[in-house]
Amino acid sequence: MLELPTRHVHLWCLTMDCSPFDLAFWASLLCADERVRADRLRHQRDRRFFIWYRGNVRRILASYCGSAPQALRFRTGRFGKPELADPFDMHQLRFSISHSGNRLAIAIVRASEVGVDIEQIRPMPDLPDLVDSVFSGREQSLFRSLEESSRLPTFFSVWAQKEAYLKARGLGLNRPPRDIDVGLFPVEGAGLIRDGWDSSATKQWSLMAWPPVQSYATALAVEGQHWRIDHMAEDSLPL
Ligand SMILES: CC(C)(COP(=O)(O)OP(=O)(O)OC[C@H]1O[C@@H](n2cnc3c(N)ncnc32)[C@H](O)[C@@H]1OP(=O)(O)O)[C@@H](O)C(=O)NCCC(=O)NCCS
């Protein structure tokens, strides 16, 4: 069973590498609802990716609960944030997942809220409109002063930070992203500068970002300060 010490975040970042044989294994870990959701996906690529990442989410979370991946049960919060259901909630694990391109990120902590987001950096033809609708006034003016070449990675880093924070709070996009002000990483430090709905949030939440790795922007939000982040490798999973 994997140990998760308090004040540690376990961050898993996996890249899909899945033969047809592997796919049958991942599919065998899913529950009936997940299989139905997979079957509804029209494109084979999306179906394979769904089966692969859901199988991995189950395998990883199960290794902290000491149970079989197939046995795990989930419930969702008011706006859809998933959590472990009884009896698996006794471990006080909180997790967040994100998938983009061919990557999956999972962040796991004990007894605090957490949100993770990974975004494949891809061309956005409607970038100026998106910036207008999701960036705060401060972010918009700084963004417009950036050189063209750094705009796309900065956009996705800002977006990932906002989503990670909103996911940590279980809100998804039910609060306007432009009401949240974050650092324009990498031109300035990442972090929560202001939440227009909660003046105490800056002190209560940690928000971090990573330099784009092979065209992906990643961000992590955790409730409280002084977290240690452990980047987890697949070989740390029990067989
Ligand atoms: C939660 C939300 C923010 C997910 O965003 P996303 O980037 O599409 O997807 P991610 O891969 O990062 O996260 C998906 C996971 O978030 C989790 N999730 C869903 N609702 C959530 C909520 N309210 N709070 C926290 N987590 C939530 C689920 O685990 C979900 O996994 P699933 O797809 O297997 O069900 C979603 O509410 C949303 O509305 N997304 C729109 C994104 C968008 O407009 N992006 C434009 C980028 S320019």
The ligand as an SDF file (V2000), in Angstrom:
LIG
                    3D

 48 50  0  0  0  0  0  0  0  0999 V2000
  -14.1340   20.6560  -14.3420 C   0  0  0  0  0  0  0  0  0  0  0  0
  -13.8750   21.3850  -15.6490 C   0  0  0  0  0  0  0  0  0  0  0  0
  -13.2430   22.7150  -15.3150 C   0  0  0  0  0  0  0  0  0  0  0  0
  -12.9560   20.4260  -16.3740 C   0  0  0  0  0  0  0  0  0  0  0  0
  -12.1490   20.9890  -17.2460 O   0  0  0  0  0  0  0  0  0  0  0  0
  -11.4140   20.2960  -18.4810 P   0  0  0  0  0  0  0  0  0  0  0  0
  -10.1700   21.0610  -18.7290 O   0  0  0  0  0  0  0  0  0  0  0  0
  -12.3810   20.1700  -19.5920 O   0  0  0  0  0  0  0  0  0  0  0  0
  -11.0590   18.8090  -18.0730 O   0  0  0  0  0  0  0  0  0  0  0  0
   -9.9170   18.1980  -17.1450 P   0  0  0  0  0  0  0  0  0  0  0  0
   -9.3860   17.0330  -17.8730 O   0  0  0  0  0  0  0  0  0  0  0  0
   -8.9360   19.1900  -16.6550 O   0  0  0  0  0  0  0  0  0  0  0  0
  -10.7370   17.6950  -15.8630 O   0  0  0  0  0  0  0  0  0  0  0  0
  -11.7280   16.7310  -15.9930 C   0  0  0  0  0  0  0  0  0  0  0  0
  -11.9440   16.1060  -14.6330 C   0  0  0  0  0  0  0  0  0  0  0  0
  -12.2830   17.1290  -13.6780 O   0  0  0  0  0  0  0  0  0  0  0  0
  -13.0610   16.5150  -12.6540 C   0  0  0  0  0  0  0  0  0  0  0  0
  -14.1830   17.4090  -12.3760 N   0  0  0  0  0  0  0  0  0  0  0  0
  -15.3810   17.5060  -12.9780 C   0  0  0  0  0  0  0  0  0  0  0  0
  -16.1160   18.4770  -12.3870 N   0  0  0  0  0  0  0  0  0  0  0  0
  -15.3580   19.0000  -11.4060 C   0  0  0  0  0  0  0  0  0  0  0  0
  -15.5660   20.0250  -10.4350 C   0  0  0  0  0  0  0  0  0  0  0  0
  -16.6940   20.7040  -10.3280 N   0  0  0  0  0  0  0  0  0  0  0  0
  -14.5560   20.3080   -9.5800 N   0  0  0  0  0  0  0  0  0  0  0  0
  -13.4030   19.6300   -9.6270 C   0  0  0  0  0  0  0  0  0  0  0  0
  -13.1420   18.6420  -10.5270 N   0  0  0  0  0  0  0  0  0  0  0  0
  -14.1260   18.3400  -11.4030 C   0  0  0  0  0  0  0  0  0  0  0  0
  -13.4490   15.1240  -13.1310 C   0  0  0  0  0  0  0  0  0  0  0  0
  -12.5910   14.2250  -12.4780 O   0  0  0  0  0  0  0  0  0  0  0  0
  -13.1100   15.1570  -14.5980 C   0  0  0  0  0  0  0  0  0  0  0  0
  -12.7170   13.8860  -15.0550 O   0  0  0  0  0  0  0  0  0  0  0  0
  -13.5780   13.1310  -16.1720 P   0  0  0  0  0  0  0  0  0  0  0  0
  -13.4610   13.9500  -17.4260 O   0  0  0  0  0  0  0  0  0  0  0  0
  -12.9370   11.7850  -16.2890 O   0  0  0  0  0  0  0  0  0  0  0  0
  -14.9900   13.0630  -15.6400 O   0  0  0  0  0  0  0  0  0  0  0  0
  -15.1580   21.5600  -16.4190 C   0  0  0  0  0  0  0  0  0  0  0  0
  -16.1280   22.0190  -15.5290 O   0  0  0  0  0  0  0  0  0  0  0  0
  -15.2480   22.5020  -17.5790 C   0  0  0  0  0  0  0  0  0  0  0  0
  -16.2390   23.1570  -17.6730 O   0  0  0  0  0  0  0  0  0  0  0  0
  -14.3430   22.6290  -18.4990 N   0  0  0  0  0  0  0  0  0  0  0  0
  -14.4020   23.5340  -19.6330 C   0  0  0  0  0  0  0  0  0  0  0  0
  -13.0110   23.7570  -20.0430 C   0  0  0  0  0  0  0  0  0  0  0  0
  -12.8760   24.8560  -21.0680 C   0  0  0  0  0  0  0  0  0  0  0  0
  -13.7740   25.5900  -21.4160 O   0  0  0  0  0  0  0  0  0  0  0  0
  -11.6550   24.9890  -21.5180 N   0  0  0  0  0  0  0  0  0  0  0  0
  -11.2960   25.9820  -22.4830 C   0  0  0  0  0  0  0  0  0  0  0  0
   -9.7850   26.0890  -22.4700 C   0  0  0  0  0  0  0  0  0  0  0  0
   -9.3000   27.3880  -23.4340 S   0  0  0  0  0  0  0  0  0  0  0  0
  1  2  1  0
  2  3  1  0
  2  4  1  0
  2 36  1  0
  4  5  1  0
  5  6  1  0
  6  7  2  0
  6  8  1  0
  6  9  1  0
  9 10  1  0
 10 11  2  0
 10 12  1  0
 10 13  1  0
 13 14  1  0
 14 15  1  0
 15 16  1  0
 15 30  1  0
 16 17  1  0
 17 18  1  0
 17 28  1  0
 18 19  1  0
 18 27  1  0
 19 20  2  0
 20 21  1  0
 21 22  1  0
 21 27  2  0
 22 23  1  0
 22 24  2  0
 24 25  1  0
 25 26  2  0
 26 27  1  0
 28 29  1  0
 28 30  1  0
 30 31  1  0
 31 32  1  0
 32 33  2  0
 32 34  1  0
 32 35  1  0
 36 37  1  0
 36 38  1  0
 38 39  2  0
 38 40  1  0
 40 41  1  0
 41 42  1  0
 42 43  1  0
 43 44  2  0
 43 45  1  0
 45 46  1  0
 46 47  1  0
 47 48  1  0
M  END
$$$$
